[in-house]
C-alpha cells in the first residue's frame, strides 16, 4: 500500500508526492458534479483547500478521505523519481 507524503491543493486538483518518490496530479473536478453529504462541502474551494494528510491518505475536516492507492490509480505523473 502506498502513502501520500505531501499535498498541495489547487483549483479542484491536488499535487501529491507519494512514497514511491514520484509526484502526481490528482484531478478532483468530479466533486463539482456530485452532491453527496461528503462531497458537497468540497465544492467550496476554500474548504477543498483544507486538505491534509492522515495516515498516508488525503483527508478533509468533514471526514471525507481518499486513499493513496486511489490517487495512484487515477492520477497523472508530474515528476518521475529522481535517479
BELHU-V169040 format. One line per field, one symbol per residue. ss: DSSP state (H for helix, E for strand, - for the rest). burial: I if it has 24 or more other ideal C-beta (glycine too) atoms within 12 Angstrom, else O. A space follows every 10 residues. Layout:
# BELHU-V169040
ss=???
burial=???
This chain:
# BELHU-V169040
ss=---EEEEEE- --EEEEEE-- --EEEEE-HH HH-------H HHH-HHHH-- -EEE--EEE- ----EE-HHH HHHH-EEEE- ---
burial=OIOIOOIOIO OOIIIIIIOO OIIIIIOIOO IOOOOOOOIO OIIOOOOIOO IOIOOIIIOI OOOIOIIIOO IIOOIOOOOO OOO
